[in-house]
């Protein structure tokens, strides 16, 4: 990690305040994931250090000593401007927003193509259903035609009964010859 990164304790010792005071000022920073060192301890970037230093200097302005006054005068050349910190945060947010928008645009394009494919499939399904319906109607009409051909008319019932009687008379007149088998002893 960089030498510019400091832990909360190091910054508190440097500014002469408690760790709780530093943590209080960290809360006013934008909520983002904090960096940690190799031991898992939270470290503050240079921008965050300057921001907290400015907050602490404003609160301790009345009680500072001559040593701190001299240090602050030298720090004024490097003094952290809160506006600069906020601008850097805004730029970071803009970059993230642009990335998210690009991802959303790609997702929308994918969804549009999926919708058009679904519409094509729906159209095909409807066409096939219409074809099936037409074919079913044709089959029904063919079946009706076939049934009308097979159904005997009312006057033809008498003819059928006559044919049956004739067939019965034929059986009586011409009895069937029984098959003679070699085991049949009734002859």
PEPEMO-V682623 format. One record per residue. N is the residue number from 1. RES is the residue in three letters. D_FIRST is the distance of its C-alpha to the first C-alpha in Angstrom with 2 decimals. Layout:
BEGIN
n;res;d_first
N;RES;D_FIRST
N;RES;D_FIRST
END
This chain:
BEGIN
n;res;d_first
1;UNK;0.00
2;UNK;3.76
3;UNK;6.62
4;UNK;8.50
5;UNK;7.39
6;UNK;10.01
7;UNK;11.73
8;UNK;15.32
9;UNK;16.81
10;UNK;15.14
11;UNK;16.32
12;UNK;19.65
13;UNK;20.21
14;UNK;19.55
15;UNK;21.97
16;UNK;24.39
17;UNK;24.68
18;UNK;24.31
19;UNK;21.55
20;UNK;24.21
21;UNK;24.66
22;UNK;21.01
23;UNK;21.29
24;UNK;24.56
25;UNK;23.08
26;UNK;20.29
27;UNK;23.30
28;UNK;24.53
29;UNK;21.48
30;UNK;22.04
31;UNK;21.64
32;UNK;18.76
33;UNK;16.27
34;UNK;13.63
35;UNK;9.96
36;UNK;9.18
37;UNK;6.81
38;UNK;8.12
39;UNK;11.18
40;UNK;12.01
41;UNK;11.96
42;UNK;11.94
43;UNK;9.68
44;UNK;11.31
45;UNK;10.68
46;UNK;12.62
47;UNK;15.59
48;UNK;15.81
49;UNK;15.68
50;UNK;18.46
51;UNK;20.41
52;UNK;20.46
53;UNK;21.24
54;UNK;24.14
55;UNK;25.43
56;UNK;25.40
57;UNK;27.05
58;UNK;29.79
59;UNK;30.56
60;UNK;30.59
61;UNK;32.40
62;UNK;35.68
63;UNK;34.52
64;UNK;32.16
65;UNK;33.07
66;UNK;33.69
67;UNK;30.42
68;UNK;28.56
69;UNK;30.96
70;UNK;30.13
71;UNK;26.40
72;UNK;27.02
73;UNK;29.23
74;UNK;26.58
75;UNK;24.14
76;UNK;26.86
77;UNK;26.11
78;UNK;22.56
79;UNK;23.77
80;UNK;22.22
81;UNK;24.85
82;UNK;24.91
83;UNK;26.59
84;UNK;23.76
85;UNK;21.39
86;UNK;24.10
87;UNK;24.70
88;UNK;21.14
89;UNK;21.49
90;UNK;24.92
91;UNK;23.77
92;UNK;21.22
93;UNK;24.10
94;UNK;26.44
95;UNK;24.33
96;UNK;24.18
97;UNK;27.90
98;UNK;28.75
99;UNK;27.06
100;UNK;28.92
101;UNK;32.13
102;UNK;31.92
103;UNK;31.56
104;UNK;34.45
105;UNK;36.56
106;UNK;36.19
107;UNK;37.12
108;UNK;40.12
109;UNK;41.27
110;UNK;41.14
111;UNK;43.08
112;UNK;45.64
113;UNK;46.27
114;UNK;46.61
115;UNK;49.05
116;UNK;51.14
117;UNK;51.29
118;UNK;52.35
119;UNK;55.03
120;UNK;56.35
121;UNK;56.54
122;UNK;58.29
123;UNK;60.78
124;UNK;61.49
125;UNK;62.02
126;UNK;64.41
127;UNK;66.35
128;UNK;66.68
129;UNK;67.83
130;UNK;70.45
131;UNK;71.64
132;UNK;71.91
133;UNK;73.92
134;UNK;76.30
135;UNK;76.77
136;UNK;77.48
137;UNK;80.10
138;UNK;81.67
139;UNK;81.80
140;UNK;83.36
141;UNK;86.02
142;UNK;86.76
143;UNK;87.10
144;UNK;89.46
145;UNK;91.56
146;UNK;91.76
147;UNK;92.73
148;UNK;95.43
149;UNK;96.87
150;UNK;97.05
151;UNK;98.44
152;UNK;102.30
153;UNK;104.31
154;UNK;106.56
155;UNK;109.78
156;UNK;108.57
157;UNK;108.41
158;UNK;112.16
159;UNK;111.83
160;UNK;109.22
161;UNK;111.50
162;UNK;114.38
163;UNK;112.27
164;UNK;111.34
165;UNK;115.00
166;UNK;115.91
167;UNK;113.36
168;UNK;114.73
169;UNK;118.28
170;UNK;117.18
171;UNK;115.77
172;UNK;119.01
173;UNK;121.18
174;UNK;119.15
175;UNK;117.74
176;UNK;115.01
177;UNK;115.98
178;UNK;114.50
179;UNK;112.88
180;UNK;115.00
181;UNK;113.14
182;UNK;114.71
183;UNK;114.03
184;UNK;115.58
185;UNK;119.00
186;UNK;120.15
187;UNK;121.95
END
